[in-house]
Amino acid sequence: MKTPTTPRLCKFLVAFLLAVPMLLPAANLTWDANTTTTGSQDGSGTWDNTAANWWNGTADVVWSGVTPDAALFGSGGAAGTVTLGANIVSGNITFNAGGVGNYAIAGGGFQLGLTNRTIFVSSSATINSDITGTAPILYHSGANAPYGTLTLGGNNTFTGGFTIGPNDGGSAPNTTAAVRATSGNAFGTGTITFNQQGSLTSPRLEVTGGITITNAIAATGRNNPSAAVVALSGANVLSGTFTRGAGGADFSIATEAANGLTLSGATGTGGVALGSAAGFPRNYILRGTGSGTVSGIIATGTGANNLGIVKAGSGTWTLSGANTFTNGTIVDGGTLTLDYSSQNNSKLPDVGPLTLGGGTLNLSGGSHTEVVVSTTIGAGNSSITRSSGTSTLRMNAITRNRGGVVDFGAASIADTDALNVNGILGGYATVAGSDWAMNSTGGADGAVTA
């Protein structure tokens, strides 16, 4: 067989290189709303694949979308609305802080490539365009401006999942990367993941406007009291399952609106709403000034006694599902309502302790006897009430800590094994705010009466 001569081989290579377009590395391009002035200028405009309104450091160029390039917004001027005039393929997107106002992306659609993409927001920005693609999306706030908020309002269909990360390298206490959903499809079809790194950072998911989000939510590493999920306004529903992973202990969910948040579980009412994949104790803290409901199941995952519930803040949370968690329940503030009207079964674990630390435990509807293994009256003014129905609380043994008092809203809404001292449970317990409480039988499971 003949070996190709050097001239013939060179001609072949030249022809091949001319026929195949050269793929240049991805560039960092900065939005330029005014191409008549040298350099990148802020403002409104149209982002398409024909206009040369992207500054590459030397000149304005056309957005090709082939590489794909990284888009940067914010050069210190007045921000604006950028309308997509075509379906845009993009790499990473950065919204810089500074200047006047915040950028908004509207119209058309985004495809954020086929590999991991990151959205950086150092102040606030909105993307109302529809996001497509299979790439996982990671959202960060900037290292030097750690309180960025990204609002997503599009009918998004991307499948790679959405990770809410901490600030990118910042170390200030309570640095926050917040993402606000105004659309039920804001996160496409994948899992929403909290990428917590230590106790100083506190990424946050905000929901508003009465939307329903079906995505599963995974949380790892969080261990501070700030709310990870906040309902701001409207009657919102999270119908996916929350799962706790490794690291951290507490994960707070807050509602700041009346009926602001319902956690209905993966398949609606009856599915798992709050769960854990970790083998160590974890708490879900229900807080806020508004009201919310966990209608799905609160379920224990792997490991013994690995999931508990804490009610904090001045608002009201209601548990109405057939819960199976096995750790303790703490009511430190506001009202925790146990609703038996639709499912007349246990809301708290029989094997878990109950601690009242200044809040109200309310029984609503049904005729169930709610059993806890023991009850502690912690410091603060606590109360046990029944707003409707005939359900009762079986407190079993009662331990009272210094500074703790409890009032039973009416007689016979609870029973206890605690014995009377001088005819009453003690100076810490009253009925209807005026009479001393007593164990009516003086024995096990005696009704608490005046």
Buried (B, 14 or more C-beta within 10 A) or exposed (E): EEEEEEEEEEEEEEEEEEEEEEEEEBBBBBBBBBBEEEEBBBBBBBBBBEBEBBBBEEEBBEBBBEBBBBBBBBBEBEBBBBBBBBBBBBBBBBBBBEBEBBBBBBBBBBBBBEEBBBBBBBBBBBBBBBBBBBBBBBBBBBBEBBBBBBBBBBBBEBEBBBBBBBBBEBEEEEBBBBBBBBBBBBBBEBBBBBBBBBBBBBBBBBBBBBBBBBBBBBBBBBBBEBBBBBBBBBBBBBBBBBBBBEBBBBBBBBBBBBBBBBBBBBEEBBBBBBBBBBEBBBBBBBBBBBBBBBBBBBBBBEBEBBBBBBBBBEBBBBBBBBBBBBBBBBBBBBBBBBBBEEBBEBBBBEEBBBBBBBBBBBBBBBEBEBBBBBBBBBBBBBBBBBEEBBBBBBBBBBEBBEEBBBBBBBBBBBBBBBBBEEEBBBEBBBBEEEBBBBBBEEEEBBBBBB
